């Protein structure tokens, strides 16, 4: 029997004998996803849990009463029950934003993130919006390559270590800071990432990252030429991710949970970029971007106002103030 497994890092196919056991299936799931504990669902579009816990490993899969040949299994990391219990009742963490940004849904209750039909892929391209927590670039890359696992600190460390290992490539002229200062700065949770970070992370994950600028529809490619790519959307001060969600004809609406998304694509498929650009054109028409060269900012600490990101950045470097808001 052939079974597709979609895990946090992507999709793969396994082949098992008709006499295969539950233990054989679990071993393949662990090998393909890298997860030690997990939940399994199946039966798109009528998604149901596949309960493997408590089943004897030697039990033959066919005895479960579930026809898995040709089926897709959705494998997600099992929640850490102890962590959830310990956090129960706690207030959510206070997130400090340097510059607030509104998503399309916040601008208008009827203005949802755009979706672009793709019958060729039997699905819908959709914008997956990242939280406004100053780690949106790292979250967008992690969402595509690691299924959204919370590794922001680790990815910032990857950037810093790469810079330290390559002093000729990442010089003070390139970084616009002393390398040691840059490494300390990027590991601060309030620091934003950009092209340098995308270049480093694209090589770390051995993937091409395409970043589409909503304001200009320019595509910046990092680690170009790799067989796989993911696509980020840059709206001036924020990064989101483009995903392909399986859907039903006419494929105009993504009606499945994000865990079914595909965020890593075959770089040889030209339609993926075409559909992504079409989606970004919709975003551009909605003015889903911030003109960082022209918008007015106010320092929420001292009250001074500045024009553009450059002015705010200079003020932050001179004073250490990093809490800004859009000026009226």
C-alpha positions as CSV (number, residue, x, y, z in Angstrom):
1,X,0.0,0.0,0.0
2,X,1.1,3.5,-0.8
3,X,0.5,6.3,1.8
4,X,1.3,10.0,1.6
5,X,2.6,11.5,4.8
6,X,2.4,15.3,5.3
7,X,4.4,16.5,8.3
8,X,5.7,19.8,9.6
9,X,8.7,19.6,7.1
10,X,6.8,18.7,4.0
11,X,5.3,15.7,2.2
12,X,6.6,12.2,1.4
13,X,5.3,8.9,0.2
14,X,5.9,5.5,1.8
15,X,5.2,2.0,0.5
16,X,4.2,-0.8,2.9
17,X,3.3,-4.5,2.4
18,X,-0.3,-5.4,2.8
19,X,0.8,-7.4,5.8
20,X,2.5,-4.4,7.4
21,X,1.8,-3.7,11.1
22,X,1.0,-0.6,13.1
23,X,4.6,-0.7,14.3
24,X,5.8,-0.6,10.7
25,X,3.6,2.4,10.0
26,X,4.7,4.3,13.2
27,X,8.4,3.7,12.4
28,X,7.9,5.2,8.9
29,X,6.0,8.2,10.3
30,X,8.7,8.9,12.8
31,X,11.4,8.5,10.1
32,X,9.7,10.8,7.6
33,X,8.7,13.5,10.0
34,X,11.4,13.4,12.6
35,X,8.7,13.5,15.4
36,X,8.9,11.2,18.4
37,X,5.3,12.0,19.5
38,X,2.6,13.0,17.1
39,X,-1.1,13.1,16.3
40,X,-2.3,11.6,13.0
41,X,-5.4,12.6,11.0
42,X,-6.7,11.3,7.7
43,X,-9.8,11.3,5.4
44,X,-9.7,14.6,3.6
45,X,-12.1,16.4,3.2
46,X,-13.9,14.7,6.2
47,X,-10.9,14.7,8.5
48,X,-10.8,12.2,11.3
49,X,-8.2,11.2,13.8
50,X,-6.2,8.0,13.3
51,X,-5.8,6.6,16.8
52,X,-2.6,4.6,17.0
53,X,-1.8,5.0,20.6
54,X,-2.8,1.9,22.6
55,X,-2.8,-0.3,19.5
56,X,-0.4,-3.2,19.7
57,X,2.6,-2.6,17.4
58,X,2.2,-6.1,16.0
59,X,-1.4,-5.6,14.9
60,X,-1.8,-5.7,11.1
61,X,-2.9,-2.3,9.7
62,X,-5.7,-3.8,7.7
63,X,-7.3,-5.0,10.9
64,X,-7.8,-1.4,12.0
65,X,-10.8,-1.2,9.7
66,X,-9.3,1.8,7.9
67,X,-8.4,1.8,4.2
68,X,-5.1,3.6,4.1
69,X,-3.9,2.7,0.6
70,X,-3.7,5.9,-1.4
71,X,-4.6,7.9,1.7
72,X,-2.9,11.1,3.0
73,X,-1.9,11.2,6.7
74,X,-1.6,14.6,8.3
75,X,1.0,14.3,11.1
76,X,1.3,17.1,13.6
77,X,3.5,17.5,16.7
78,X,1.6,16.4,19.9
79,X,1.1,19.2,22.3
80,X,3.2,19.1,25.4
81,X,0.4,18.5,28.0
82,X,2.7,19.5,30.9
83,X,3.5,22.8,29.2
84,X,-0.2,23.5,28.6
85,X,-1.1,22.8,32.2
86,X,1.7,24.9,33.6
87,X,0.7,27.8,31.3
88,X,-3.0,27.5,32.1
89,X,-4.4,30.7,33.4
90,X,-1.3,32.7,32.7
91,X,-1.7,36.0,30.9
92,X,-0.4,36.1,27.3
93,X,3.1,37.6,27.0
94,X,3.2,41.3,26.3
95,X,4.6,41.8,22.8
96,X,6.5,45.0,22.1
97,X,6.2,46.2,18.5
98,X,8.5,48.7,17.0
99,X,6.0,49.8,14.4
100,X,2.4,48.5,14.4
101,X,0.9,47.2,11.2
102,X,-2.6,46.2,10.4
103,X,-3.5,43.1,8.6
104,X,-6.2,43.1,5.9
105,X,-8.6,41.6,8.4
106,X,-8.0,44.4,10.8
107,X,-8.5,47.1,8.2
108,X,-11.9,45.8,7.4
109,X,-13.9,43.0,8.9
110,X,-15.0,41.9,5.4
111,X,-11.6,42.2,3.9
112,X,-10.1,38.8,4.4
113,X,-6.6,37.8,3.2
114,X,-6.8,37.1,-0.6
115,X,-7.0,33.7,-2.1
116,X,-6.1,32.7,-5.7
117,X,-7.6,29.6,-7.3
118,X,-5.2,27.0,-8.7
119,X,-7.0,24.1,-10.4
120,X,-3.7,22.9,-11.7
121,X,-2.7,22.2,-8.1
122,X,-6.2,21.1,-6.9
123,X,-6.0,23.9,-4.3
124,X,-5.9,27.5,-3.4
125,X,-3.0,29.9,-2.8
126,X,-3.6,31.9,0.3
127,X,-1.7,34.4,2.5
128,X,-0.8,33.0,5.9
129,X,-0.3,36.0,8.2
130,X,2.5,36.0,10.7
131,X,2.2,37.6,14.2
132,X,3.4,41.1,14.6
133,X,6.1,40.3,17.1
134,X,9.3,41.6,15.4
135,X,10.2,38.0,14.5
136,X,7.9,37.8,11.5
137,X,10.8,37.0,9.1
138,X,12.0,34.2,11.2
139,X,8.4,32.9,11.8
140,X,7.7,33.0,8.0
141,X,10.8,31.0,7.2
142,X,10.2,28.6,10.0
143,X,6.5,28.2,9.0
144,X,7.5,27.1,5.6
145,X,10.5,24.9,6.5
146,X,9.7,23.6,9.9
147,X,5.9,23.6,10.1
148,X,5.8,26.7,12.3
149,X,7.9,25.2,15.1
150,X,8.8,28.0,17.6
151,X,12.5,28.2,16.9
152,X,12.9,32.0,16.7
153,X,15.8,32.1,19.2
154,X,17.6,29.2,17.4
155,X,17.2,30.8,14.0
156,X,18.6,34.1,15.3
157,X,21.5,32.1,16.7
158,X,22.1,30.5,13.3
159,X,22.4,33.9,11.7
160,X,24.9,35.1,14.3
161,X,27.0,32.0,14.1
162,X,27.1,32.2,10.3
163,X,28.3,35.8,10.5
164,X,31.0,34.9,13.0
165,X,32.2,32.0,10.9
166,X,32.5,34.1,7.7
167,X,34.1,37.5,8.7
168,X,35.3,38.2,5.1
169,X,31.8,37.7,3.7
170,X,29.9,39.6,6.5
171,X,32.2,42.6,7.0
172,X,31.3,45.8,8.8
173,X,30.8,47.4,5.3
174,X,28.1,44.8,4.5
175,X,26.4,44.7,7.9
176,X,26.7,48.5,8.5
177,X,27.7,47.5,12.1
178,X,30.7,45.9,13.6
179,X,30.1,42.1,13.2
180,X,30.1,41.5,16.9
181,X,27.6,44.3,17.5
182,X,25.4,42.9,14.7
183,X,25.5,39.4,16.2
184,X,24.4,40.7,19.6
185,X,21.7,42.9,17.9
186,X,20.1,40.2,15.8
187,X,19.8,37.9,18.8
188,X,17.6,40.5,20.5
189,X,13.9,39.6,20.1
190,X,13.1,43.2,19.2
191,X,15.4,43.2,16.2
192,X,14.0,42.8,12.7
193,X,15.5,40.6,10.0
194,X,16.0,41.4,6.3
195,X,18.0,40.4,3.3
196,X,21.1,39.3,5.2
197,X,19.0,36.9,7.3
198,X,17.1,35.5,4.3
199,X,20.4,34.8,2.5
200,X,21.8,33.0,5.5
201,X,18.6,31.0,6.3
202,X,18.1,30.0,2.7
203,X,21.5,28.3,2.7
204,X,20.8,26.9,6.2
205,X,17.7,25.1,5.0
206,X,19.2,24.5,1.5
207,X,16.2,26.1,-0.2
208,X,15.5,29.0,-2.5
209,X,13.6,31.8,-0.8
210,X,11.6,34.2,-3.0
211,X,10.5,37.4,-1.3
212,X,7.9,39.4,-3.1
213,X,7.7,43.1,-2.3
214,X,4.0,44.0,-2.3
215,X,4.6,47.7,-3.1
216,X,6.7,47.0,-6.3
217,X,6.0,43.3,-7.0
218,X,9.7,42.9,-7.2
219,X,10.9,39.3,-6.5
220,X,14.2,39.0,-4.6
221,X,15.7,35.5,-4.8
222,X,18.0,34.0,-2.1
223,X,20.1,30.9,-2.7
224,X,18.7,30.8,-6.3
225,X,18.9,27.5,-8.2
226,X,17.9,25.1,-5.4
227,X,15.3,22.4,-6.4
228,X,12.8,23.6,-3.8
229,X,11.6,27.1,-2.9
230,X,9.3,28.9,-0.4
231,X,7.7,32.2,-1.0
232,X,7.5,35.1,1.5
233,X,5.5,38.3,1.1
234,X,7.2,41.5,2.2
235,X,4.9,44.5,2.9
236,X,7.4,47.1,3.9
237,X,7.8,46.3,7.6
238,X,6.5,42.7,7.8
239,X,6.8,39.3,6.3
240,X,4.1,36.8,5.7
241,X,4.1,33.4,3.9
242,X,2.3,32.1,0.8
243,X,0.7,28.6,1.2
244,X,-1.1,26.2,-1.1
245,X,-4.1,24.8,0.7
246,X,-6.0,21.8,-0.7
247,X,-9.6,22.8,-1.6
248,X,-12.6,21.7,-3.6
249,X,-13.6,22.9,-7.1
250,X,-13.7,25.6,-8.2
251,X,-10.7,26.0,-5.8
252,X,-11.5,29.6,-4.9
253,X,-11.6,29.2,-1.2
254,X,-9.2,27.5,1.2
255,X,-11.4,25.6,3.5
256,X,-9.0,23.3,5.3
257,X,-6.8,24.0,8.4
258,X,-3.3,25.4,7.9
259,X,-1.7,22.1,8.9
260,X,-2.8,20.8,5.4
261,X,-0.8,23.6,3.7
262,X,2.1,23.1,1.3
263,X,4.7,25.9,1.7
264,X,7.6,24.3,0.0
265,X,7.3,24.0,-3.8
266,X,9.1,22.6,-6.8
267,X,11.3,25.4,-8.1
268,X,10.6,24.1,-11.6
269,X,6.9,24.8,-11.3
270,X,6.4,28.3,-12.9
271,X,2.7,28.4,-11.9
272,X,3.6,28.8,-8.3
273,X,5.3,32.1,-8.8
274,X,2.6,33.2,-11.2
275,X,-0.1,32.5,-8.7
276,X,1.9,34.1,-5.9
277,X,2.4,37.3,-7.9
278,X,-1.3,37.3,-8.7
279,X,-2.0,37.1,-5.0
280,X,0.4,39.9,-4.3
281,X,-1.2,42.1,-7.0
282,X,-4.4,41.8,-5.0
283,X,-2.6,42.8,-1.9
284,X,-1.0,45.8,-3.7
285,X,-4.5,46.9,-4.8
286,X,-5.6,46.7,-1.2
287,X,-2.6,48.9,-0.2
288,X,-1.3,46.1,2.0
289,X,2.1,47.6,2.4
290,X,3.8,50.4,4.3
291,X,5.9,53.0,2.3
292,X,8.8,53.0,4.7
293,X,10.4,56.0,3.0
294,X,7.5,58.3,3.4
295,X,5.3,57.3,6.4
296,X,5.4,59.4,9.6
297,X,6.5,57.8,12.8
298,X,6.3,59.0,16.4
299,X,8.7,57.8,19.2
300,X,6.4,56.5,21.9
301,X,9.1,57.1,24.5
302,X,10.1,60.8,23.9
303,X,7.3,61.9,21.5
304,X,9.6,63.1,18.6
305,X,8.3,62.5,15.1
306,X,10.3,61.2,12.0
307,X,9.7,60.7,8.3
308,X,10.4,57.2,7.2
309,X,12.1,54.1,8.6
310,X,15.5,55.7,8.1
311,X,14.8,58.6,10.5
312,X,13.4,56.3,13.1
313,X,16.4,53.9,12.8
314,X,18.8,56.8,13.3
315,X,16.9,57.9,16.3
316,X,16.9,54.4,17.8
317,X,20.7,54.1,17.3
318,X,21.3,57.5,19.0
319,X,18.9,57.1,21.9
320,X,18.1,53.3,22.3
321,X,14.4,54.1,21.9
322,X,12.8,51.2,19.9
323,X,9.0,51.8,20.6
324,X,7.5,53.6,17.6
325,X,4.0,54.2,16.3
326,X,2.5,55.7,13.2
327,X,2.0,59.4,13.6
328,X,-1.4,60.8,12.8
